[in-house]
Amino acid sequence: MYVEKNIVDFDLKHQKTLGKDAIFKFHDHFMNLKKVKDQNNFNKNDDSMFTKMFKYSQKNHLLPKALQIVKWEGDYSTIDLKGYRIGDSSIDMLSQGLSRNSYITGLHLSDNRISNVGAVKLVSNLSPDIEHIDLSYNKIRK
């Protein structure tokens, strides 16, 4: 298997999540996903947050979304998806990426379409670094 040298850095470096460069890097990472997966398999590297999200989206036939992990400006430690109308599949994709997170500490997910199933998957996959989760006004039942 041949692995290109310029792809090597995708999953080895901390990925920036704010600014124009971060958005281009997110897109570039997706466009080179096959090469990144080959590189990780060859070198026995762990998948990064982005790679995990992209693999999940491919497996489940979802369009990859940045889901506020990558954004132009703002607080890099908080994801604010209030009122985005996202459901369980998007939450599952987000939680796959956040399982390798070390810098996001807050999730604002109120006023969406998250059910009990999505909430359980989210909480079970999250890093212990998450300090605050707002799941109010969703489809979560007792």
C-alpha positions as CSV (number, residue, x, y, z in Angstrom):
1,M,0.0,0.0,0.0
2,Y,1.3,3.4,-0.9
3,V,0.7,6.3,1.5
4,E,1.4,9.8,0.3
5,K,3.7,11.9,2.5
6,N,1.5,15.0,2.4
7,I,-1.5,13.2,3.9
8,V,0.4,12.0,7.0
9,D,-0.4,15.0,9.2
10,F,-4.2,14.7,9.0
11,D,-4.7,12.6,12.0
12,L,-1.4,13.2,13.8
13,K,-1.8,16.9,14.6
14,H,-4.4,18.6,16.8
15,Q,-7.0,19.9,14.4
16,K,-7.8,23.6,14.5
17,T,-11.5,24.4,14.8
18,L,-11.7,28.1,14.4
19,G,-11.2,30.3,11.3
20,K,-11.0,30.1,7.6
21,D,-8.1,27.7,7.6
22,A,-10.0,25.3,9.9
23,I,-12.9,25.2,7.5
24,F,-10.7,24.5,4.5
25,K,-8.8,21.8,6.5
26,F,-12.1,20.1,7.5
27,H,-13.2,20.0,3.8
28,D,-9.7,18.8,2.7
29,H,-9.7,16.1,5.3
30,F,-13.1,14.8,4.0
31,M,-11.9,14.9,0.4
32,N,-8.8,12.8,1.3
33,L,-10.6,10.4,3.7
34,K,-9.7,7.3,1.8
35,K,-6.0,8.2,2.0
36,V,-6.3,9.2,5.7
37,K,-7.9,5.8,6.5
38,D,-5.2,4.0,4.5
39,Q,-2.5,6.0,6.3
40,N,-4.0,5.2,9.7
41,N,-4.3,1.5,9.0
42,F,-0.8,1.3,7.6
43,N,0.7,3.2,10.6
44,K,-1.7,1.9,13.2
45,N,-2.7,5.4,14.1
46,D,-5.9,6.2,16.0
47,D,-8.6,8.0,14.0
48,S,-9.0,11.7,14.8
49,M,-12.2,13.4,15.7
50,F,-12.8,14.4,12.1
51,T,-12.0,10.9,10.7
52,K,-14.4,9.3,13.1
53,M,-17.2,11.7,12.1
54,F,-16.5,11.2,8.4
55,K,-16.4,7.4,8.7
56,Y,-19.7,7.4,10.6
57,S,-21.3,9.6,8.0
58,Q,-20.1,7.4,5.1
59,K,-21.2,4.2,6.9
60,N,-24.7,5.7,7.5
61,H,-25.1,7.5,4.2
62,L,-25.2,10.9,5.8
63,L,-23.8,14.2,4.5
64,P,-20.8,15.2,6.6
65,K,-21.5,18.2,8.7
66,A,-19.2,20.4,10.7
67,L,-21.9,20.6,13.4
68,Q,-20.2,23.7,15.0
69,I,-17.0,21.8,15.7
70,V,-15.5,23.8,12.9
71,K,-16.6,27.4,12.7
72,W,-15.5,30.8,11.5
73,E,-15.4,32.4,14.9
74,G,-16.5,32.1,18.5
75,D,-15.6,29.9,21.4
76,Y,-13.8,26.8,20.4
77,S,-14.7,25.0,23.6
78,T,-18.5,25.1,23.1
79,I,-20.7,23.6,20.5
80,D,-23.9,25.6,20.1
81,L,-26.5,23.8,18.0
82,K,-29.7,25.2,19.6
83,G,-32.6,25.0,17.2
84,Y,-30.7,23.3,14.4
85,R,-33.5,20.7,14.1
86,I,-30.9,17.9,14.2
87,G,-31.9,14.4,15.1
88,D,-30.4,11.2,16.4
89,S,-28.3,10.4,13.4
90,S,-26.6,13.8,13.5
91,I,-26.1,13.5,17.2
92,D,-24.6,10.0,16.8
93,M,-22.2,11.4,14.2
94,L,-21.3,14.2,16.5
95,S,-20.7,11.9,19.5
96,Q,-18.4,9.7,17.4
97,G,-16.2,12.7,16.8
98,L,-16.4,14.0,20.3
99,S,-15.3,10.6,21.8
100,R,-11.7,11.7,21.0
101,N,-12.2,15.3,22.2
102,S,-10.0,17.0,24.7
103,Y,-11.0,20.7,24.3
104,I,-14.8,20.9,23.9
105,T,-16.4,21.3,27.4
106,G,-19.9,22.5,26.6
107,L,-22.8,21.2,24.3
108,H,-25.9,23.3,23.8
109,L,-28.3,21.1,22.0
110,S,-31.7,22.4,23.1
111,D,-34.7,22.7,20.8
112,N,-33.8,19.9,18.4
113,R,-35.3,16.5,17.5
114,I,-33.1,14.3,19.8
115,S,-34.9,11.3,21.3
116,N,-34.0,9.1,24.2
117,V,-32.0,6.9,21.8
118,G,-29.8,9.8,20.6
119,A,-29.3,11.2,24.1
120,V,-28.1,7.8,25.3
121,K,-25.7,7.4,22.4
122,L,-24.4,10.9,22.9
123,V,-23.7,10.5,26.6
124,S,-22.2,7.0,26.3
125,N,-19.7,8.2,23.6
126,L,-18.6,11.5,25.1
127,S,-15.2,12.3,26.5
128,P,-15.1,12.9,30.3
129,D,-14.0,16.5,29.5
130,I,-17.6,17.6,28.7
131,E,-18.7,19.7,31.7
132,H,-22.1,20.9,30.5
133,I,-24.8,19.5,28.2
134,D,-28.1,21.2,27.5
135,L,-30.7,18.8,26.0
136,S,-33.8,20.7,27.0
137,Y,-36.8,21.0,24.5
138,N,-36.0,17.8,22.7
139,K,-38.0,14.6,22.2
140,I,-36.5,13.0,25.3
141,R,-39.1,11.2,27.5
142,K,-38.9,9.8,31.0
